[in-house]
């Protein structure tokens, strides 16, 4: 199933080993104090009056019970406190007195807090926020698990409490480890599993559309992978559980995600060579230590019926081992005519708690994805000699692909990863991980093209031979916490890197050219497949390219006072790339290194306010021309690397529980690349410097206990400077909207417990198709609508979700080359047993 690791992968693994990892981990055995509480024992409670959230946290610590509740329920509510010796049921009833909330036992040592009405849904555990029994410490964040105070708490009872979803949300920050989002000097947004499920998202297109400060770059049905524009820069690449890969993120399924973290801005210090606009971290679901038994059935739109099983729990009684298993299957016609998606997922993860201070996690997955009737890129010219036009064409009907149904894209992905977290002593701790991903891909592609003199043609038809992307990534970080002259340090020394090998056949594709010209674009869907595409001999398989990114990192997270801190770091980043011919001879290569620093100052004038200023550099691999010889003159070429720079100032403010307001001003400088048509094919060129500067604002969380929002937007000033091509000077980069404004809201209807309605309005401003800015594409505004209901049936949680995307059925250009999605009605039913 998995290919031989090879010398490059071995070097990555050795880097982790040299940092001290043994790739083993663990926690401790199961404690039973919580069970005693369930059996009715009396306990002494000393809980001061104050916010209900604080009171429940104190109760959980003192009782050992697991409390499950929606953080919005405690917003604005207070408790008179408690100082008495009582059974847990009576103690909790007193704390909740007058709040309109009640407690319901839903298993051994587990209690759900809900409104005092029938039909409340049992929520998933939100956060382990204090010491836990040994078997549950795997769910603790790095900051909690390796807190020196943790040793003093070890052996206490289970404490699992609700928290403020936005304020207490943690995000992986590369070498810095997990940090509270509100304390990070970066613009970070987190899309939760609950939100993914609420909008019945079958791919990342829906989530990118909703995020206030990012833009869809291409539908998943074009490349089979998430494709996003962040701060005006496109990216198909990303991070999986903190491990960066140079391959595209094919093979990542929504059903296996715990959440998605989007960091806006240059990420060079954190993850090495990467997209200067930002990075997306896909956080996989991990084993649970309470039983998880969820079955979801539904429809992602039209006839895309699916079933998903999410299972987890302890493997042994003491919780030394725990597992998570996600299985899903989907097959059916999409909301676009003559398009079908078949997809399957097998994803599993195991925790091994070998010792109280050492945790090993292993995960693996296999995915299959096939879309018949692909979406594709559109092109338009003044005539058949490919002369440029000075405008862009009106959008076609978005409910059609405008490609024949014999086109297809098929991808098979295998993935395996492991990570270790080891607390060496009170000062030192170690984090290490390794990830392997192999994608096998094949396709038949066409490109709709409009010529003003003759009409529509299906252009550049080609069949691509199976090709293979083998990606490996690893990191190892040694953290040390100490204090000098009253100043606290968290010093991190480590290394990270990734390798991508691409294997192709000697004959990588066969081409069939163009269809006849059609005056009616609908005729493009009916063009019969040329016989040429059924006649092929691929020849031998060979390694066509290899790229490698390595980083040696030193960083210091310095706490001067409670209000003032700094994060200083430097990364010695190296990028290597080589291309090979079919004989194995090297056809081109480069090897570049640079020191890329980061400096952040963080000032907290109040507990709920964070302000910061950050400067960061990043070594960026040059643009890679798509490996499509039928479309590009310089297919497969890798441009020279360059160093990007970013300046950013920002603020984060949490005025009330579970609500966060963030704002940022930034400026990013990077090399410019653009496409131009020469002799009927595209030539990609790198020339000049792109400057992207702008302002972002987001508001996320519960405005009231019943109203949850995610809203905001960005305004950008985008232009090309310092170019030797006079016609590009001052022009806008192609395919980027200079303004985004979005709002999503979910409102729980009073008197209808568990029922809510949601809606979204998403606006993107104008953009340009061509580098000369003659082909202007109008902006668009689309509307979504949803309904949701959460309740219980015989003690089992059940939720119903319905989401209608593009309610008005608007036809629009979502990118400079692709139409937006049509009206799509998706629904799902999730049942816990």
Rosetta blueprint (number, residue, H / E / L):
1 X L
2 X L
3 X L
4 X L
5 X L
6 X H
7 X H
8 X H
9 X H
10 X H
11 X H
12 X H
13 X H
14 X H
15 X H
16 X H
17 X H
18 X H
19 X L
20 X L
21 X L
22 X L
23 X L
24 X L
25 X L
26 X L
27 X L
28 X L
29 X L
30 X L
31 X L
32 X L
33 X H
34 X H
35 X H
36 X H
37 X H
38 X H
39 X L
40 X L
41 X L
42 X E
43 X E
44 X E
45 X E
46 X E
47 X E
48 X L
49 X L
50 X E
51 X E
52 X H
53 X H
54 X H
55 X H
56 X H
57 X H
58 X H
59 X H
60 X H
61 X H
62 X H
63 X H
64 X L
65 X L
66 X E
67 X E
68 X E
69 X L
70 X L
71 X H
72 X H
73 X H
74 X H
75 X L
76 X L
77 X L
78 X E
79 X E
80 X L
81 X L
82 X E
83 X E
84 X E
85 X E
86 X E
87 X E
88 X H
89 X H
90 X H
91 X H
92 X H
93 X H
94 X H
95 X H
96 X H
97 X L
98 X L
99 X L
100 X L
101 X E
102 X E
103 X E
104 X E
105 X E
106 X L
107 X L
108 X L
109 X L
110 X E
111 X E
112 X E
113 X E
114 X E
115 X E
116 X L
117 X L
118 X L
119 X L
120 X L
121 X L
122 X L
123 X L
124 X L
125 X L
126 X L
127 X E
128 X L
129 X L
130 X L
131 X L
132 X L
133 X L
134 X H
135 X H
136 X H
137 X H
138 X H
139 X H
140 X L
141 X L
142 X H
143 X H
144 X H
145 X H
146 X L
147 X L
148 X L
149 X H
150 X H
151 X H
152 X H
153 X H
154 X L
155 X L
156 X L
157 X L
158 X L
159 X L
160 X E
161 X E
162 X L
163 X L
164 X L
165 X L
166 X L
167 X L
168 X L
169 X L
170 X E
171 X E
172 X E
173 X L
174 X H
175 X H
176 X H
177 X L
178 X E
179 X E
180 X E
181 X H
182 X H
183 X H
184 X L
185 X L
186 X L
187 X E
188 X E
189 X E
190 X E
191 X E
192 X E
193 X H
194 X H
195 X H
196 X H
197 X H
198 X H
199 X L
200 X L
201 X L
202 X L
203 X L
204 X H
205 X H
206 X H
207 X H
208 X H
209 X H
210 X H
211 X L
212 X L
213 X L
214 X E
215 X E
216 X E
217 X L
218 X L
219 X L
220 X H
221 X H
222 X H
223 X H
224 X L
225 X L
226 X L
227 X L
228 X E
229 X E
230 X E
231 X L
232 X L
233 X E
234 X E
235 X E
236 X L
237 X L
238 X E
239 X E
240 X E
241 X L
242 X L
243 X E
244 X E
245 X E
246 X L
247 X L
248 X L
249 X L
250 X L
251 X L
252 X L
253 X L
254 X H
255 X H
256 X H
257 X E
258 X E
259 X E
260 X E
261 X E
262 X E
263 X E
264 X E
265 X L
266 X L
267 X L
268 X H
269 X H
270 X H
271 X H
272 X L
273 X L
274 X L
275 X L
276 X L
277 X L
278 X E
279 X E
280 X E
281 X E
282 X E
283 X E
284 X E
285 X L
286 X L
287 X L
288 X L
289 X L
290 X L
291 X L
292 X E
293 X E
294 X E
295 X E
296 X E
297 X E
298 X E
299 X E
300 X L
301 X L
302 X L
303 X L
304 X L
305 X E
306 X E
307 X E
308 X E
309 X E
310 X E
311 X E
312 X E
313 X E
314 X E
315 X L
316 X L
317 X L
318 X L
319 X L
320 X L
321 X E
322 X E
323 X E
324 X E
325 X E
326 X E
327 X E
328 X E
329 X E
330 X E
331 X E
332 X E
333 X E
334 X L
335 X L
336 X L
337 X E
338 X L
339 X L
340 X E
341 X E
342 X E
343 X E
344 X E
345 X E
346 X E
347 X E
348 X E
349 X E
350 X E
351 X E
352 X E
353 X E
354 X E
355 X E
356 X L
357 X L
358 X E
359 X E
360 X E
361 X E
362 X E
363 X E
364 X E
365 X E
366 X E
367 X E
368 X E
369 X E
370 X E
371 X E
372 X E
373 X L
374 X L
375 X L
376 X L
377 X L
378 X L
379 X E
380 X E
381 X E
382 X L
383 X L
384 X L
385 X L
386 X L
387 X L
388 X L
389 X L
390 X L
391 X L
392 X L
393 X L
394 X L
395 X L
396 X L
397 X L
398 X L
399 X L
400 X E
401 X L
402 X L
403 X L
404 X L
405 X L
406 X L
407 X L
408 X E
409 X E
410 X E
411 X E
412 X E
413 X E
414 X E
415 X E
416 X E
417 X E
418 X E
419 X E
420 X E
421 X E
422 X E
423 X E
424 X L
425 X L
426 X L
427 X L
428 X E
429 X E
430 X E
431 X E
432 X E
433 X E
434 X E
435 X E
436 X E
437 X E
438 X E
439 X E
440 X E
441 X E
442 X E
443 X E
444 X E
445 X E
446 X E
447 X E
448 X E
449 X E
450 X E
451 X E
452 X L
453 X L
454 X L
455 X E
456 X E
457 X E
458 X E
459 X E
460 X E
461 X E
462 X E
463 X E
464 X E
465 X E
466 X E
467 X E
468 X E
469 X E
470 X E
471 X E
472 X E
473 X E
474 X E
475 X E
476 X E
477 X E
478 X E
479 X E
480 X E
481 X E
482 X E
483 X E
484 X E
485 X L
486 X L
487 X E
488 X E
489 X E
490 X E
491 X E
492 X E
493 X E
494 X E
495 X E
496 X E
497 X E
498 X E
499 X E
500 X E
501 X E
502 X E
503 X E
504 X E
505 X E
506 X L
507 X L
508 X L
509 X E
510 X E
511 X E
512 X E
513 X E
514 X L
515 X L
516 X L
517 X L
518 X E
519 X L
520 X L
521 X H
522 X H
523 X H
524 X H
525 X H
526 X H
527 X L
528 X L
529 X L
530 X L
531 X H
532 X H
533 X H
534 X H
535 X L
536 X L
537 X L
538 X L
539 X L
540 X L
541 X E
542 X E
543 X E
544 X E
545 X E
546 X E
547 X E
548 X E
549 X E
550 X E
551 X E
552 X E
553 X E
554 X E
555 X E
556 X E
557 X E
558 X E
559 X E
560 X L
561 X L
562 X L
563 X L
564 X E
565 X E
566 X E
567 X E
568 X E
569 X E
570 X E
571 X E
572 X E
573 X E
574 X E
575 X E
576 X E
577 X E
578 X E
579 X E
580 X E
581 X L
582 X L
583 X L
584 X L
585 X L
586 X E
587 X E
588 X E
589 X E
590 X E
591 X E
592 X E
593 X E
594 X E
595 X E
596 X E
597 X E
598 X E
599 X E
600 X E
601 X E
602 X E
603 X E
604 X E
605 X E
606 X E
607 X L
608 X L
609 X E
610 X E
611 X E
612 X E
613 X E
614 X E
615 X E
616 X E
617 X E
618 X E
619 X E
620 X E
621 X L
622 X L
623 X L
624 X E
625 X L
626 X L
627 X L
628 X L
629 X L
630 X L
631 X L
632 X E
633 X L
634 X L
635 X L
636 X L
637 X L
638 X E
639 X L
640 X L
641 X L
642 X E
643 X E
644 X E
645 X E
646 X E
647 X E
648 X E
649 X E
650 X E
651 X E
652 X E
653 X E
654 X L
655 X L
656 X L
657 X L
658 X L
659 X E
660 X E
661 X E
662 X E
663 X E
664 X E
665 X E
666 X E
667 X E
668 X E
669 X E
670 X E
671 X E
672 X E
673 X E
674 X E
675 X E
676 X E
677 X E
678 X E
679 X L
680 X L
681 X E
682 X E
683 X E
684 X E
685 X E
686 X E
687 X E
688 X E
689 X E
690 X E
691 X E
692 X E
693 X E
694 X E
695 X E
696 X E
697 X E
698 X E
699 X E
700 X E
701 X E
702 X E
703 X L
704 X L
705 X L
706 X L
707 X E
708 X E
709 X E
710 X E
711 X E
712 X E
713 X E
714 X E
715 X E
716 X E
717 X E
718 X E
719 X E
720 X E
721 X E
722 X L
723 X L
724 X L
725 X L
726 X H
727 X H
728 X H
729 X L
730 X L
731 X L
732 X L
733 X L
734 X L
735 X L
736 X L
737 X L
738 X L
739 X E
740 X E
741 X E
742 X E
743 X E
744 X E
745 X E
746 X E
747 X E
748 X E
749 X L
750 X L
751 X L
752 X L
753 X L
754 X L
755 X E
756 X E
757 X E
758 X E
759 X E
760 X E
761 X E
762 X E
763 X E
764 X E
765 X L
766 X L
767 X E
768 X E
769 X L
770 X L
771 X L
772 X L
773 X L
774 X L
775 X L
776 X E
777 X E
778 X L
779 X L
780 X E
781 X E
782 X E
783 X E
784 X E
785 X E
786 X E
787 X E
788 X E
789 X E
790 X E
791 X E
792 X E
793 X E
794 X L
795 X L
796 X E
797 X E
798 X E
799 X E
800 X E
801 X E
802 X E
803 X E
804 X E
805 X E
806 X L
807 X L
808 X L
809 X L
810 X L
811 X L
812 X L
813 X E
814 X L
815 X L
816 X L
817 X L
818 X L
819 X E
820 X L
821 X L
822 X L
823 X L
824 X E
825 X E
826 X E
827 X E
828 X E
829 X E
830 X E
831 X E
832 X E
833 X L
